[in-house]
Amino acid sequence: MNQITFFEAATAFAPWLEPTDAELAAIEREMPVLIAETELLDAQIQVLDRPVSELDERRLRRARRRLLAARTVLTNHTACGVSGGAA
Protein backbone atom coordinates (compact mmCIF):
# COMPACT_ATOMS: atom_id res chain seq x y z
CA MET A 1 0.00 0.00 0.00
CA ASN A 2 1.37 3.38 -1.01
CA GLN A 3 1.03 5.89 1.85
CA ILE A 4 1.68 9.61 1.70
CA THR A 5 3.55 10.96 4.70
CA PHE A 6 2.62 14.21 6.39
CA PHE A 7 5.77 15.87 5.07
CA GLU A 8 4.94 14.88 1.49
CA ALA A 9 1.39 16.16 1.88
CA ALA A 10 2.55 19.45 3.38
CA THR A 11 5.15 20.05 0.69
CA ALA A 12 3.13 18.73 -2.25
CA PHE A 13 2.00 22.15 -3.39
CA ALA A 14 3.99 23.75 -6.13
CA PRO A 15 5.48 27.21 -5.51
CA TRP A 16 3.33 28.74 -8.25
CA LEU A 17 0.24 27.98 -6.17
CA GLU A 18 1.29 30.62 -3.64
CA PRO A 19 -0.42 34.02 -3.90
CA THR A 20 1.34 36.53 -6.10
CA ASP A 21 2.48 39.92 -4.86
CA ALA A 22 -0.48 41.50 -6.66
CA GLU A 23 -2.91 39.15 -4.93
CA LEU A 24 -1.36 39.86 -1.54
CA ALA A 25 -1.59 43.60 -2.23
CA ALA A 26 -5.28 43.21 -3.14
CA ILE A 27 -5.92 41.34 0.11
CA GLU A 28 -4.11 44.06 2.02
CA ARG A 29 -6.29 46.75 0.37
CA GLU A 30 -9.44 44.81 1.25
CA MET A 31 -8.42 44.16 4.86
CA PRO A 32 -10.24 47.21 6.35
CA VAL A 33 -13.48 46.00 4.74
CA LEU A 34 -12.94 42.48 6.08
CA ILE A 35 -12.30 43.81 9.58
CA ALA A 36 -15.40 46.05 9.42
CA GLU A 37 -17.53 43.13 8.22
CA THR A 38 -16.25 41.03 11.11
CA GLU A 39 -17.05 43.77 13.62
CA LEU A 40 -20.58 44.10 12.22
CA LEU A 41 -21.07 40.35 12.40
CA ASP A 42 -19.84 40.35 16.02
CA ALA A 43 -22.32 43.09 16.90
CA GLN A 44 -25.15 41.19 15.20
CA ILE A 45 -24.26 37.97 17.00
CA GLN A 46 -24.31 39.73 20.37
CA VAL A 47 -27.98 40.70 19.95
CA LEU A 48 -29.26 37.38 18.64
CA ASP A 49 -30.48 35.98 21.93
CA ARG A 50 -31.64 39.06 23.79
CA PRO A 51 -33.76 42.15 23.25
CA VAL A 52 -31.91 44.93 21.49
CA SER A 53 -31.07 47.78 23.86
CA GLU A 54 -30.27 51.35 22.93
CA LEU A 55 -26.57 50.60 23.39
CA ASP A 56 -26.87 47.61 21.04
CA GLU A 57 -28.58 49.78 18.44
CA ARG A 58 -25.74 52.30 18.61
CA ARG A 59 -23.14 49.52 18.38
CA LEU A 60 -24.85 48.10 15.27
CA ARG A 61 -25.21 51.53 13.70
CA ARG A 62 -21.52 52.34 14.28
CA ALA A 63 -20.48 48.98 12.85
CA ARG A 64 -22.62 49.55 9.73
CA ARG A 65 -21.14 53.03 9.28
CA ARG A 66 -17.59 51.72 9.60
CA LEU A 67 -18.33 49.04 7.02
CA LEU A 68 -19.86 51.57 4.64
CA ALA A 69 -16.88 53.90 5.10
CA ALA A 70 -14.40 51.07 4.47
CA ARG A 71 -16.27 49.98 1.35
CA THR A 72 -16.38 53.57 0.12
CA VAL A 73 -12.63 53.97 0.56
CA LEU A 74 -11.98 50.68 -1.23
CA THR A 75 -14.34 51.59 -4.09
CA ASN A 76 -12.78 55.03 -4.50
CA HIS A 77 -9.32 53.51 -4.38
CA THR A 78 -10.26 51.01 -7.09
CA ALA A 79 -12.09 53.62 -9.18
CA CYS A 80 -8.98 55.80 -9.27
CA GLY A 81 -7.29 53.16 -11.39
CA VAL A 82 -5.16 51.65 -8.68
CA SER A 83 -5.46 47.93 -9.18
CA GLY A 84 -3.20 45.08 -8.31
CA GLY A 85 -4.28 42.88 -11.20
CA ALA A 86 -5.55 40.19 -8.87
CA ALA A 87 -8.76 38.37 -9.58
C-alpha positions as CSV (number, residue, x, y, z in Angstrom):
1,M,0.0,0.0,0.0
2,N,1.4,3.4,-1.0
3,Q,1.0,5.9,1.8
4,I,1.7,9.6,1.7
5,T,3.5,11.0,4.7
6,F,2.6,14.2,6.4
7,F,5.8,15.9,5.1
8,E,4.9,14.9,1.5
9,A,1.4,16.2,1.9
10,A,2.6,19.4,3.4
11,T,5.1,20.0,0.7
12,A,3.1,18.7,-2.2
13,F,2.0,22.2,-3.4
14,A,4.0,23.8,-6.1
15,P,5.5,27.2,-5.5
16,W,3.3,28.7,-8.3
17,L,0.2,28.0,-6.2
18,E,1.3,30.6,-3.6
19,P,-0.4,34.0,-3.9
20,T,1.3,36.5,-6.1
21,D,2.5,39.9,-4.9
22,A,-0.5,41.5,-6.7
23,E,-2.9,39.1,-4.9
24,L,-1.4,39.9,-1.5
25,A,-1.6,43.6,-2.2
26,A,-5.3,43.2,-3.1
27,I,-5.9,41.3,0.1
28,E,-4.1,44.1,2.0
29,R,-6.3,46.7,0.4
30,E,-9.4,44.8,1.2
31,M,-8.4,44.2,4.9
32,P,-10.2,47.2,6.4
33,V,-13.5,46.0,4.7
34,L,-12.9,42.5,6.1
35,I,-12.3,43.8,9.6
36,A,-15.4,46.0,9.4
37,E,-17.5,43.1,8.2
38,T,-16.2,41.0,11.1
39,E,-17.1,43.8,13.6
40,L,-20.6,44.1,12.2
41,L,-21.1,40.4,12.4
42,D,-19.8,40.3,16.0
43,A,-22.3,43.1,16.9
44,Q,-25.2,41.2,15.2
45,I,-24.3,38.0,17.0
46,Q,-24.3,39.7,20.4
47,V,-28.0,40.7,20.0
48,L,-29.3,37.4,18.6
49,D,-30.5,36.0,21.9
50,R,-31.6,39.1,23.8
51,P,-33.8,42.1,23.2
52,V,-31.9,44.9,21.5
53,S,-31.1,47.8,23.9
54,E,-30.3,51.3,22.9
55,L,-26.6,50.6,23.4
56,D,-26.9,47.6,21.0
57,E,-28.6,49.8,18.4
58,R,-25.7,52.3,18.6
59,R,-23.1,49.5,18.4
60,L,-24.8,48.1,15.3
61,R,-25.2,51.5,13.7
62,R,-21.5,52.3,14.3
63,A,-20.5,49.0,12.8
64,R,-22.6,49.5,9.7
65,R,-21.1,53.0,9.3
66,R,-17.6,51.7,9.6
67,L,-18.3,49.0,7.0
68,L,-19.9,51.6,4.6
69,A,-16.9,53.9,5.1
70,A,-14.4,51.1,4.5
71,R,-16.3,50.0,1.3
72,T,-16.4,53.6,0.1
73,V,-12.6,54.0,0.6
74,L,-12.0,50.7,-1.2
75,T,-14.3,51.6,-4.1
76,N,-12.8,55.0,-4.5
77,H,-9.3,53.5,-4.4
78,T,-10.3,51.0,-7.1
79,A,-12.1,53.6,-9.2
80,C,-9.0,55.8,-9.3
81,G,-7.3,53.2,-11.4
82,V,-5.2,51.6,-8.7
83,S,-5.5,47.9,-9.2
84,G,-3.2,45.1,-8.3
85,G,-4.3,42.9,-11.2
86,A,-5.5,40.2,-8.9
87,A,-8.8,38.4,-9.6
